[in-house]
Amino acid sequence: MKLPLLMKQTAMRAATIFFVKFIGLIGRVALTRLVGAEGVGLYQIAYSFYGLTLILITGGLPTALALSTAKNAAQGWLFFRIISFIILLIGAAVSLFAFHFSPLIAHILGNPQLDFAIRCLSPALLIVPLLSLLRGYLQGLEWYNAIAISELTEQFVRVAALVLLVIFFLPSGVARALGGGVLGTSAGALLAFLVLIVLLLFSRSQQQQKAYEPSATGQAFSLLLKTSFAIAVTRLLIPASDFIEALLVPKRLQAAGYSALEAMQMYGVLTGMAMILVYMPTILTAAVSHTLTMKIAVDWQEGRTDNFYRRTSAALEIGWLWGLISGLFLYLYAGELSWFIFGTHEAKLPIQYLSPVPLITGLREISISVLWAQNHKKLPFVSLASAILISFVLLYFLLAIPGFGYTGAAISLLLLELIAAVWNLRALKIIQAGYFRIRTLLLDIVIIVLIFVVVSVINALFENVTQPGLIVLLPGLLIFLGCTIIHIKIRSAALL
């Protein structure tokens, strides 16, 4: 059967994101084994500052440019050149500021040891915004192959440099090693940017340039900036949330009676191990969102509501099914994943507590893309802002309860994702439109519960067998994979 273009592009995008995430996971595993949970915690704090600063520089410009380019490619090229110059100036200023005031920034972050890491991250604040903008332009052109090549290049160079530089600087201490390692961020971004520039220049030299209407340019650029601002305000919430979390979590854990070292180690286990794993399955829903947005935006603009709702419904069902299956896998094999990947059992409980993340986050990400395509920019912001506010209130009080650290953090994070997802889905009104198959979704739950019961019983039967760990896991794992693959095939046929 010939797959629809959306499915092909989604599969390609999912494969790209998978390899990017997998390479990143290798780097994270190596980092964990080299610097331990405390080092991972420091790394996460440094990157929370980097992520927040990056979104402040770029805003929603890459996505807004992608949407504008999808509607008018020639105009998109003009906008790309204008915005690139502005971003270049802002990025250079912010980069120099971060380099010069790195001791002050490290002090604000609560860890003077991060001075060198902040300084080494500063070049990336100039390079990465330009790279993001270029990828946004190419996304509007649907150049998914070029974007994939750049992402794989960036991640490979970043992780290779991270591991090598951490090993090189480790004799000078963990803080110095982390600082040297983050230089890979700039190296990877620079090489990826150069690769895209070469591909773009070569392609444009082979194509005849299309004209655009100058009289409409000002109005279109104004719309782009308004769209960018609306998207930026929404996207700013997650980096800002991560940044505040990096400041809040260690301090509240200390209030619960943990030492500064124990609090940093717990923060490293939670954010640098458990959350890395539970968000890995969302690569599929991220791929769906990435490839879906441009198509449904055009469908909505041109009044093809039937196509719009069918594509939206198919994307949400993919997110639903994949979230259920991957979440079940995380819950069943949390201990084994924690040990085989990170070399510690510490992450088992946090992984189990956060196992619903792939389902809830997947639906939230897809629903945001759909709302943006409908030009509903305000609603995703309101839903996410409300969810984050409630989440932080809970986080503040729950973490201070002795012995409630991982549990409190998990409740806070899951509630954040759940409130935002339910709010967005309710606004879509896709159930009322008659495109969402409720009975099929309920049947999915029944089947997943049956698989859970069967695999749990089998794992319990083999639990006391004195054989190497992987051999003991095989019976339950094979049944899990067999049942889920069959179910996915049956459901995929219905979706196509």
C-alpha positions as CSV (number, residue, x, y, z in Angstrom):
1,M,0.0,0.0,0.0
2,K,1.3,3.4,-0.9
3,L,1.6,5.6,2.2
4,P,0.2,9.2,2.1
5,L,2.7,12.0,1.9
6,L,2.0,13.1,5.5
7,M,2.8,9.5,6.7
8,K,6.1,9.4,4.7
9,Q,7.2,12.8,6.0
10,T,6.2,11.9,9.5
11,A,8.1,8.6,9.3
12,M,11.2,10.4,8.0
13,R,10.9,13.2,10.6
14,A,10.5,10.6,13.4
15,A,13.5,8.7,12.2
16,T,15.6,11.9,12.2
17,I,14.5,12.9,15.7
18,F,15.0,9.4,16.9
19,F,18.7,9.3,15.8
20,V,19.2,12.9,17.1
21,K,17.7,11.9,20.5
22,F,19.6,8.6,20.5
23,I,22.9,10.3,19.9
24,G,22.0,12.8,22.6
25,L,21.1,9.9,25.0
26,I,24.5,8.3,24.3
27,G,26.1,11.6,25.3
28,R,24.0,11.9,28.4
29,V,24.8,8.3,29.5
30,A,28.5,9.0,29.0
31,L,28.2,12.3,30.9
32,T,26.4,10.6,33.8
33,R,29.0,7.9,34.1
34,L,31.8,10.4,33.9
35,V,30.6,13.1,36.3
36,G,27.8,11.4,38.3
37,A,24.4,12.6,39.4
38,E,25.8,15.8,40.9
39,G,27.6,16.7,37.6
40,V,24.4,16.0,35.7
41,G,22.5,18.3,38.0
42,L,25.0,21.1,37.4
43,Y,24.8,20.5,33.6
44,Q,21.0,20.7,33.7
45,I,21.1,24.1,35.6
46,A,23.5,25.5,33.0
47,Y,21.3,24.4,30.2
48,S,18.2,25.8,31.8
49,F,19.8,29.2,31.6
50,Y,20.9,28.5,28.0
51,G,17.4,27.4,26.9
52,L,15.7,30.4,28.4
53,T,18.2,32.8,26.9
54,L,17.9,31.2,23.5
55,I,14.1,31.5,23.4
56,L,14.4,35.2,24.5
57,I,16.6,35.8,21.5
58,T,14.7,34.0,18.8
59,G,11.1,34.2,20.2
60,G,8.7,32.5,17.8
61,L,10.5,33.8,14.7
62,P,11.5,30.4,13.3
63,T,8.0,29.0,13.5
64,A,6.4,32.2,12.3
65,L,8.9,32.3,9.4
66,A,8.0,28.7,8.5
67,L,4.3,29.5,8.4
68,S,4.9,32.6,6.3
69,T,7.2,30.8,3.9
70,A,4.7,28.0,3.4
71,K,2.2,30.5,2.1
72,N,4.7,32.6,0.0
73,A,8.2,31.2,-0.5
74,A,9.7,34.3,-2.2
75,Q,8.4,36.5,0.5
76,G,9.8,34.1,3.1
77,W,13.2,34.4,1.6
78,L,13.1,38.2,1.9
79,F,11.9,38.0,5.5
80,F,14.6,35.4,6.3
81,R,17.3,37.9,5.2
82,I,15.9,40.8,7.2
83,I,15.3,38.8,10.4
84,S,18.8,37.2,10.2
85,F,20.5,40.5,10.3
86,I,18.5,41.5,13.4
87,I,19.1,38.2,15.1
88,L,22.8,38.5,14.4
89,L,23.0,41.8,16.2
90,I,20.9,40.7,19.2
91,G,22.7,37.3,19.5
92,A,26.2,39.0,19.4
93,A,25.2,41.4,22.2
94,V,23.7,38.7,24.4
95,S,26.7,36.4,23.8
96,L,29.2,39.1,24.9
97,F,27.0,39.9,27.9
98,A,26.9,36.2,29.0
99,F,30.7,35.9,28.6
100,H,31.6,39.0,30.5
101,F,29.1,38.6,33.3
102,S,29.3,34.8,33.7
103,P,30.4,35.0,37.4
104,L,27.3,37.0,38.2
105,I,25.0,34.7,36.2
106,A,26.5,31.7,38.0
107,H,25.8,33.3,41.4
108,I,22.2,34.0,40.4
109,L,21.9,30.3,39.4
110,G,23.0,29.5,43.0
111,N,26.2,27.7,41.9
112,P,29.4,29.7,41.4
113,Q,31.0,26.6,39.9
114,L,29.0,27.2,36.8
115,D,31.0,30.3,35.9
116,F,33.2,28.5,33.3
117,A,30.2,26.6,31.8
118,I,28.3,29.8,31.2
119,R,31.3,31.4,29.6
120,C,31.7,28.3,27.3
121,L,28.0,28.4,26.4
122,S,28.1,32.1,25.3
123,P,29.2,31.5,21.7
124,A,26.2,29.3,21.1
125,L,23.9,32.2,21.9
126,L,25.2,33.8,18.7
127,I,25.2,30.7,16.4
128,V,22.2,28.7,17.5
129,P,19.6,31.5,16.9
130,L,20.8,31.9,13.3
131,L,20.6,28.1,12.8
132,S,17.1,28.0,14.2
133,L,15.9,30.7,11.9
134,L,17.4,29.0,8.9
135,R,15.7,25.8,9.8
136,G,12.4,27.6,10.2
137,Y,12.7,29.0,6.6
138,L,13.5,25.5,5.3
139,Q,10.6,24.0,7.2
140,G,8.3,26.4,5.4
141,L,9.8,25.1,2.1
142,E,9.3,21.5,3.4
143,W,13.0,20.8,3.0
144,Y,12.9,18.0,5.6
145,N,16.0,16.2,4.2
146,A,18.2,19.2,4.5
147,I,16.9,19.9,8.0
148,A,17.5,16.2,8.9
149,I,21.1,16.4,7.7
150,S,21.8,19.5,9.7
151,E,20.3,18.1,12.9
152,L,22.2,14.9,12.7
153,T,25.4,16.8,11.9
154,E,24.9,19.1,14.8
155,Q,24.1,16.4,17.3
156,F,26.9,14.1,16.3
157,V,29.5,16.9,16.6
158,R,28.0,18.2,19.8
159,V,28.0,14.9,21.6
160,A,31.4,13.8,20.3
161,A,32.9,17.1,21.5
162,L,31.0,16.9,24.8
163,V,32.5,13.5,25.7
164,L,36.0,14.2,24.5
165,L,36.2,17.6,26.2
166,V,34.7,16.3,29.5
167,I,37.3,13.6,29.6
168,F,40.1,16.1,28.8
169,F,39.1,18.6,31.5
170,L,38.0,16.1,34.1
171,P,41.3,16.1,36.0
172,S,40.7,19.8,36.7
173,G,37.4,19.0,38.4
174,V,33.7,18.4,37.5
175,A,32.8,22.1,37.0
176,R,35.7,22.6,34.6
177,A,34.9,19.4,32.7
178,L,31.3,20.5,32.3
179,G,32.4,23.9,31.0
180,G,34.7,22.4,28.5
181,G,32.0,19.9,27.4
182,V,29.4,22.5,26.6
183,L,31.7,24.0,24.0
184,G,30.4,21.2,21.8
185,T,27.1,23.0,21.6
186,S,28.7,25.8,19.6
187,A,30.9,23.5,17.5
188,G,27.9,21.4,16.4
189,A,25.7,24.4,15.7
190,L,28.3,26.1,13.6
191,L,29.0,23.1,11.4
192,A,25.3,22.4,10.9
193,F,24.7,26.1,10.0
194,L,27.5,25.9,7.4
195,V,26.0,22.7,5.9
196,L,22.6,24.3,5.5
197,I,24.1,27.4,3.9
198,V,25.9,25.4,1.3
199,L,22.8,23.3,0.5
200,L,20.7,26.5,0.3
201,L,23.0,28.4,-1.9
202,F,23.5,25.5,-4.2
203,S,19.7,24.9,-4.5
204,R,18.8,28.6,-5.1
205,S,21.4,28.8,-7.8
206,Q,19.6,26.0,-9.6
207,Q,16.1,27.5,-9.2
208,Q,14.4,30.4,-10.9
209,Q,13.5,33.1,-8.4
210,K,9.8,33.8,-8.1
211,A,8.4,37.3,-7.7
212,Y,6.4,38.6,-4.8
213,E,4.0,41.5,-4.4
214,P,5.9,44.4,-2.7
215,S,2.6,46.1,-1.7
216,A,1.7,43.2,0.5
217,T,5.1,42.7,2.0
218,G,4.6,45.2,4.9
219,Q,1.3,43.7,6.0
220,A,2.7,40.2,5.8
221,F,5.8,41.1,7.8
222,S,3.6,42.7,10.4
223,L,1.6,39.5,10.6
224,L,4.8,37.5,10.9
225,L,5.9,39.6,13.9
226,K,2.5,39.3,15.6
227,T,2.5,35.5,15.0
228,S,6.1,35.3,16.3
229,F,5.2,37.2,19.5
230,A,2.2,35.0,20.2
231,I,4.2,31.8,19.6
232,A,7.2,33.2,21.6
233,V,5.0,34.0,24.7
234,T,3.8,30.4,24.6
235,R,7.1,28.8,24.0
236,L,8.8,30.9,26.6
237,L,6.8,29.2,29.3
238,I,8.6,25.9,29.2
239,P,12.2,27.3,29.2
240,A,11.2,29.7,31.9
241,S,9.6,26.9,33.8
242,D,12.8,24.8,33.5
243,F,14.9,27.8,34.7
244,I,12.7,28.4,37.7
245,E,12.6,24.7,38.5
246,A,16.5,24.6,38.4
247,L,16.5,27.3,41.0
248,L,13.6,26.0,43.1
249,V,14.0,22.2,43.3
250,P,17.4,21.9,45.0
251,K,16.5,24.6,47.5
252,R,13.1,23.0,48.4
253,L,14.8,19.6,48.7
254,Q,17.2,21.1,51.2
255,A,14.2,22.5,53.1
256,A,13.0,18.9,53.4
257,G,16.2,18.0,55.2
258,Y,18.5,16.9,52.4
259,S,22.1,18.2,52.2
260,A,23.1,20.4,49.3
261,L,25.0,17.5,47.7
262,E,22.0,15.1,48.1
263,A,19.6,17.8,46.7
264,M,21.8,18.3,43.6
265,Q,22.1,14.6,43.1
266,M,18.3,14.1,43.3
267,Y,17.8,17.0,40.9
268,G,20.3,15.3,38.5
269,V,18.5,12.0,38.7
270,L,15.1,13.6,38.1
271,T,15.9,16.0,35.3
272,G,19.1,14.4,33.8
273,M,18.0,10.8,33.9
274,A,14.3,10.1,34.5
275,M,12.9,13.0,32.5
276,I,15.4,12.4,29.6
277,L,14.0,8.8,29.3
278,V,10.3,9.6,29.7
279,Y,10.4,12.3,27.1
280,M,12.3,10.2,24.6
281,P,9.1,8.6,23.2
282,T,7.7,12.0,22.3
283,I,10.0,12.1,19.3
284,L,7.2,10.5,17.3
285,T,4.6,13.1,18.4
286,A,7.1,15.8,17.8
287,A,7.6,14.5,14.3
288,V,3.9,14.4,13.7
289,S,3.6,18.0,14.9
290,H,6.5,19.1,12.8
291,T,5.2,17.7,9.5
292,L,1.5,18.4,10.3
293,T,1.6,22.1,11.1
294,M,2.4,23.4,7.6
295,K,-0.2,21.2,5.9
296,I,-3.1,21.8,8.2
297,A,-2.3,25.6,8.2
298,V,-2.8,25.6,4.5
299,D,-6.0,23.4,4.8
300,W,-7.5,25.8,7.3
301,Q,-6.5,28.9,5.3
302,E,-8.1,27.5,2.1
303,G,-11.2,26.3,3.9
304,R,-10.6,22.6,3.5
305,T,-12.1,21.8,6.9
306,D,-12.7,18.1,6.1
307,N,-9.0,17.6,5.3
308,F,-8.1,19.7,8.4
309,Y,-10.1,17.6,10.8
310,R,-9.2,14.3,9.3
311,R,-5.5,15.0,9.5
312,T,-5.9,16.4,13.0
313,S,-7.8,13.4,14.2
314,A,-5.3,11.0,12.7
315,A,-2.4,12.8,14.4
316,L,-4.1,12.8,17.8
317,E,-4.9,9.1,17.5
318,I,-1.2,8.4,16.7
319,G,-0.2,10.4,19.8
320,W,-2.8,8.6,21.9
321,L,-1.8,5.0,20.8
322,W,2.0,5.7,21.0
323,G,1.7,7.4,24.3
324,L,-0.2,4.4,25.9
325,I,2.3,1.8,24.6
326,S,5.5,3.7,25.3
327,G,4.2,4.7,28.8
328,L,3.4,1.1,29.6
329,F,6.9,0.1,28.5
330,L,8.5,2.7,30.7
331,Y,6.5,1.6,33.7
332,L,7.2,-2.1,33.3
333,Y,10.9,-1.8,32.6
334,A,11.9,1.3,34.6
335,G,14.4,-0.5,36.8
336,E,16.1,-2.2,33.9
337,L,16.2,1.0,31.9
338,S,17.7,2.9,34.8
339,W,20.4,0.3,35.5
340,F,21.4,-0.6,31.9
341,I,21.5,3.0,30.7
342,F,22.7,5.0,33.7
343,G,24.3,2.3,35.8
344,T,22.1,3.1,38.8
345,H,18.8,2.1,40.2
346,E,18.1,5.6,41.6
347,A,16.0,6.6,38.5
348,K,13.6,3.7,38.7
349,L,10.9,5.3,40.8
350,P,11.0,8.7,39.0
351,I,10.7,6.9,35.7
352,Q,7.6,4.9,36.9
353,Y,6.0,8.0,38.4
354,L,6.5,9.9,35.1
355,S,5.6,7.1,32.7
356,P,2.3,8.8,31.6
357,V,4.4,11.7,30.2
358,P,4.6,10.3,26.6
359,L,0.8,10.2,26.3
360,I,0.0,13.5,27.9
361,T,2.8,15.5,26.4
362,G,2.2,14.0,23.0
363,L,-1.4,15.1,23.0
364,R,-0.4,18.6,24.3
365,E,2.2,19.1,21.6
366,I,-0.1,18.0,18.7
367,S,-3.0,20.1,20.1
368,I,-0.8,23.2,20.3
369,S,0.3,22.8,16.6
370,V,-3.4,22.5,15.6
371,L,-4.4,25.6,17.5
372,W,-1.6,27.6,16.0
373,A,-2.6,26.4,12.5
374,Q,-6.1,27.8,13.3
375,N,-4.5,31.1,14.4
376,H,-5.6,30.5,18.0
377,K,-2.3,31.8,19.5
378,K,-3.6,33.1,22.8
379,L,-5.3,29.9,24.0
380,P,-2.2,27.6,24.2
381,F,-0.4,30.4,26.2
382,V,-3.3,30.7,28.7
383,S,-3.6,27.0,29.2
384,L,0.2,26.4,29.6
385,A,0.7,29.5,31.8
386,S,-2.2,28.4,34.1
387,A,-0.8,24.8,34.3
388,I,2.7,26.0,35.1
389,L,1.4,28.3,37.9
390,I,-0.5,25.5,39.5
391,S,2.4,23.2,39.1
392,F,4.9,25.5,40.8
393,V,2.6,26.1,43.8
394,L,2.4,22.3,44.2
395,L,6.1,21.9,43.6
396,Y,7.0,24.5,46.3
397,F,5.0,22.8,49.0
398,L,5.3,19.1,48.1
399,L,9.1,19.1,47.8
400,A,9.5,20.4,51.3
401,I,7.7,17.4,52.7
402,P,10.4,14.9,54.0
403,G,10.6,11.8,51.9
404,F,8.3,13.2,49.2
405,G,10.9,14.5,46.8
406,Y,10.5,12.4,43.7
407,T,6.7,11.9,44.3
408,G,6.1,15.6,44.7
409,A,8.1,16.5,41.6
410,A,6.2,13.9,39.5
411,I,2.8,15.0,40.7
412,S,3.7,18.6,39.8
413,L,5.1,17.8,36.3
414,L,2.2,15.4,35.4
415,L,-0.4,18.0,36.5
416,L,1.3,20.6,34.4
417,E,1.1,18.5,31.3
418,L,-2.4,17.3,32.0
419,I,-4.0,20.7,32.6
420,A,-2.5,22.1,29.4
421,A,-3.4,19.1,27.3
422,V,-7.0,18.9,28.4
423,W,-7.5,22.6,28.0
424,N,-6.2,22.5,24.4
425,L,-8.1,19.4,23.4
426,R,-11.4,20.9,24.7
427,A,-10.8,24.0,22.6
428,L,-10.3,22.0,19.5
429,K,-13.9,20.6,19.7
430,I,-12.8,17.7,17.5
431,I,-15.1,15.3,19.3
432,Q,-18.1,17.5,18.6
433,A,-17.0,17.6,14.9
434,G,-17.5,13.8,14.7
435,Y,-13.9,12.9,13.7
436,F,-12.7,11.4,16.9
437,R,-13.5,7.7,17.5
438,I,-14.2,7.4,21.2
439,R,-15.0,3.6,21.1
440,T,-11.8,2.8,19.4
441,L,-9.8,4.8,22.0
442,L,-11.5,3.0,24.8
443,L,-10.7,-0.3,23.2
444,D,-7.1,0.7,23.1
445,I,-7.2,1.2,26.9
446,V,-8.7,-2.3,27.4
447,I,-6.0,-3.9,25.2
448,I,-3.2,-2.0,27.0
449,V,-4.5,-3.1,30.4
450,L,-4.6,-6.7,29.3
451,I,-1.0,-6.5,27.9
452,F,0.0,-4.9,31.3
453,V,-1.5,-7.7,33.3
454,V,-0.1,-10.6,31.1
455,V,3.4,-9.1,31.0
456,S,3.4,-8.3,34.7
457,V,2.4,-11.9,35.6
458,I,5.1,-13.3,33.3
459,N,7.8,-11.0,34.7
460,A,6.8,-12.0,38.2
461,L,7.1,-15.7,37.4
462,F,10.6,-15.3,36.1
463,E,11.7,-12.8,38.8
464,N,13.4,-15.4,41.0
465,V,15.1,-17.3,38.2
466,T,18.9,-17.2,38.7
467,Q,19.9,-16.3,35.2
468,P,21.5,-13.2,33.6
469,G,19.1,-10.2,33.7
470,L,18.5,-9.9,30.0
471,I,17.5,-13.6,29.7
472,V,15.0,-13.3,32.5
473,L,13.4,-10.3,30.8
474,L,13.1,-11.9,27.4
475,P,9.7,-13.8,27.8
476,G,7.8,-10.8,29.0
477,L,9.6,-8.4,26.6
478,L,8.8,-10.6,23.6
479,I,5.1,-10.9,24.5
480,F,5.0,-7.1,25.1
481,L,6.6,-6.3,21.7
482,G,4.5,-8.9,19.9
483,C,1.2,-7.8,21.2
484,T,1.9,-4.1,20.8
485,I,3.2,-4.5,17.2
486,I,0.1,-6.4,16.2
487,H,-2.1,-3.8,17.8
488,I,-0.2,-0.9,16.1
489,K,-0.5,-2.6,12.7
490,I,-4.2,-3.1,13.1
491,R,-4.7,0.5,14.2
492,S,-2.4,1.9,11.5
493,A,-4.4,0.2,8.8
494,A,-7.5,1.9,10.1
495,L,-5.8,5.3,10.2
496,L,-4.5,5.0,6.6
